[in-house]
Amino acid sequence: MLVEPETRTGPHPPSPRLRALPMVIFGSRWLQLPLYLGLIIAQCVYIALFVKELWHLSWHALDLTEQQIMMSVLALIDVVMISNLLVMVIVGGYETFVSRLDLAGHPDEPEWLGHVNASVLKIKLAMAIIGISSIALLRTFIEAGNLGSDRAGFTEKGVMWQVLIHITFIASAIGIAFVDKLSDSGVRRHAE
């Protein structure tokens, strides 16, 4: 006698039979699989970039100034944060939109995965984007001493636009969280 494995929600109930059109529509979620596999390949590219940056930093550490070392370390942190964002999108998106991963009880199951849904995923992504934007802005502020010289990689107007874009990311994240909170309280009120 076969026993189905336990999942987060308990044993799997028997699958209902779907008519042809609902089966095609529901099955179309699997069209996202190549997208998630592509993001895994993109993460491999970021690993190569990280190794390249780390190699450059290690190899030239004695020749670099403190500011150049700080900029290299910030570049490494930026790559790690983008990689974390990719993991959230790949794992959370697959679990939310394609199929359950059935990781219950696995020692490496991410803590946040147990309560992930589209709203939580949006807020986590917004916060990750703000973090990435913060690192980019910090790098710009560190190089701000070069403004007006030939060594400057940007202009005062460019710095202003980076700050405005960062503020827009923050406002968007606050807006997403506010709308999510409103919809959650509306759902709770309706349930009562």
C-alpha positions as CSV (number, residue, x, y, z in Angstrom):
1,M,0.0,0.0,0.0
2,L,1.4,3.4,-1.0
3,V,1.3,6.2,1.5
4,E,1.7,9.8,0.1
5,P,4.3,11.9,1.9
6,E,3.2,14.6,4.3
7,T,3.5,18.2,3.2
8,R,3.0,21.5,4.8
9,T,-0.7,21.1,4.5
10,G,-0.9,17.4,5.3
11,P,-1.5,14.5,3.0
12,H,-2.4,15.3,-0.6
13,P,-6.2,14.9,-1.3
14,P,-7.1,13.1,-4.5
15,S,-6.8,15.5,-7.5
16,P,-10.1,16.6,-9.0
17,R,-10.6,15.8,-12.6
18,L,-10.5,19.0,-14.7
19,R,-12.3,19.6,-18.0
20,A,-10.0,20.2,-21.0
21,L,-10.0,24.0,-21.1
22,P,-9.4,24.5,-17.3
23,M,-6.7,21.8,-17.5
24,V,-4.9,23.7,-20.3
25,I,-5.3,27.0,-18.5
26,F,-4.1,25.6,-15.1
27,G,-1.3,23.7,-16.9
28,S,-0.1,26.9,-18.6
29,R,1.7,27.8,-15.3
30,W,4.4,25.4,-16.3
31,L,5.3,27.8,-19.1
32,Q,7.1,29.9,-16.4
33,L,9.6,27.0,-15.8
34,P,12.0,28.1,-18.5
35,L,11.9,31.6,-17.0
36,Y,13.0,30.4,-13.6
37,L,15.7,28.2,-15.2
38,G,16.9,31.2,-17.0
39,L,17.2,33.1,-13.7
40,I,19.3,30.2,-12.4
41,I,21.6,30.7,-15.3
42,A,21.7,34.5,-14.6
43,Q,22.7,33.6,-11.0
44,C,25.6,31.6,-12.4
45,V,26.7,34.7,-14.4
46,Y,26.6,36.7,-11.1
47,I,28.8,34.0,-9.5
48,A,31.3,34.5,-12.3
49,L,31.2,38.3,-11.8
50,F,31.6,37.8,-8.0
51,V,34.7,35.6,-8.5
52,K,36.1,38.1,-11.0
53,E,35.7,41.0,-8.6
54,L,37.1,39.0,-5.7
55,W,40.1,37.9,-7.7
56,H,40.7,41.6,-8.8
57,L,40.5,42.8,-5.2
58,S,42.7,40.0,-3.8
59,W,45.3,40.3,-6.5
60,H,45.6,44.1,-6.3
61,A,44.8,44.6,-2.6
62,L,48.3,46.1,-1.9
63,D,48.1,48.5,-4.8
64,L,44.7,49.9,-4.1
65,T,43.7,52.8,-1.9
66,E,41.3,52.4,1.0
67,Q,38.6,54.0,-1.1
68,Q,39.2,51.7,-4.0
69,I,39.1,48.7,-1.7
70,M,35.8,50.0,-0.2
71,M,34.4,50.4,-3.7
72,S,35.4,46.8,-4.6
73,V,33.8,45.4,-1.4
74,L,30.6,47.4,-2.1
75,A,30.6,45.9,-5.6
76,L,30.9,42.4,-4.0
77,I,28.0,43.2,-1.6
78,D,25.9,44.5,-4.5
79,V,26.4,41.2,-6.4
80,V,25.5,39.2,-3.3
81,M,22.3,41.3,-2.8
82,I,21.3,40.8,-6.4
83,S,21.9,37.1,-6.0
84,N,19.7,37.0,-2.9
85,L,17.0,38.8,-4.9
86,L,17.3,36.1,-7.6
87,V,16.9,33.4,-5.0
88,M,13.8,35.0,-3.7
89,V,12.3,35.4,-7.1
90,I,13.2,31.8,-8.2
91,V,12.2,30.0,-5.1
92,G,9.3,32.2,-4.0
93,G,8.0,32.7,-7.5
94,Y,8.1,29.0,-8.4
95,E,6.4,28.0,-5.1
96,T,3.7,30.7,-5.5
97,F,3.0,30.5,-9.2
98,V,4.1,27.1,-10.5
99,S,4.2,24.3,-8.0
100,R,4.9,23.5,-4.4
101,L,8.5,22.5,-3.6
102,D,7.4,20.4,-0.6
103,L,10.3,21.3,1.5
104,A,8.5,20.9,4.9
105,G,10.9,19.4,7.4
106,H,14.0,19.9,5.2
107,P,16.8,21.5,7.3
108,D,17.6,24.1,4.7
109,E,14.0,25.3,4.1
110,P,14.0,29.1,4.0
111,E,12.1,30.5,7.0
112,W,10.2,32.9,4.8
113,L,9.0,30.3,2.3
114,G,6.4,28.9,4.7
115,H,4.3,32.0,4.5
116,V,5.1,33.3,1.0
117,N,2.4,34.5,-1.3
118,A,2.3,37.1,-4.1
119,S,1.9,40.0,-1.6
120,V,4.7,38.9,0.7
121,L,6.9,38.3,-2.4
122,K,6.2,41.8,-3.7
123,I,7.2,43.4,-0.4
124,K,10.4,41.3,-0.1
125,L,11.4,42.2,-3.6
126,A,10.7,45.9,-3.0
127,M,12.9,45.8,0.1
128,A,15.7,43.9,-1.8
129,I,15.6,46.5,-4.6
130,I,15.8,49.3,-2.0
131,G,18.9,47.5,-0.5
132,I,20.5,47.2,-3.9
133,S,19.7,50.8,-4.7
134,S,21.2,51.9,-1.3
135,I,24.5,50.2,-2.1
136,A,24.6,51.9,-5.5
137,L,23.9,55.2,-3.9
138,L,26.5,54.7,-1.2
139,R,29.1,53.9,-4.0
140,T,28.1,57.2,-5.7
141,F,28.4,59.2,-2.4
142,I,31.8,57.7,-1.7
143,E,32.9,58.9,-5.2
144,A,31.2,62.3,-4.7
145,G,34.5,63.9,-3.8
146,N,35.5,63.6,-7.5
147,L,32.6,65.7,-8.7
148,G,33.7,68.4,-11.1
149,S,37.0,66.7,-11.8
150,D,38.0,64.6,-14.8
151,R,38.0,61.4,-12.6
152,A,34.2,61.8,-11.8
153,G,32.2,59.0,-13.3
154,F,29.0,61.1,-13.0
155,T,27.7,64.6,-12.7
156,E,25.8,66.4,-9.9
157,K,22.6,66.0,-12.0
158,G,23.4,62.2,-12.2
159,V,23.6,62.1,-8.4
160,M,20.4,64.0,-8.1
161,W,18.6,61.5,-10.4
162,Q,20.0,58.5,-8.4
163,V,18.7,60.0,-5.2
164,L,15.3,60.6,-6.7
165,I,15.1,57.1,-8.1
166,H,16.0,55.7,-4.7
167,I,13.3,57.8,-3.0
168,T,10.9,56.5,-5.6
169,F,11.8,52.9,-4.8
170,I,11.2,53.7,-1.1
171,A,7.9,55.4,-1.8
172,S,6.8,52.4,-4.0
173,A,7.7,49.9,-1.2
174,I,5.7,51.9,1.3
175,G,2.8,52.1,-1.1
176,I,2.9,48.3,-1.7
177,A,3.0,47.6,2.0
178,F,0.2,50.0,2.7
179,V,-2.1,48.6,0.0
180,D,-1.2,45.0,1.2
181,K,-2.1,46.0,4.8
182,L,-5.4,47.6,3.6
183,S,-6.4,44.5,1.6
184,D,-5.5,42.2,4.6
185,S,-7.6,44.2,7.0
186,G,-10.5,44.2,4.5
187,V,-10.3,40.5,4.1
188,R,-10.3,40.0,7.9
189,R,-13.3,42.4,8.3
190,H,-15.2,40.5,5.6
191,A,-14.4,37.1,7.2
192,E,-15.8,38.3,10.5
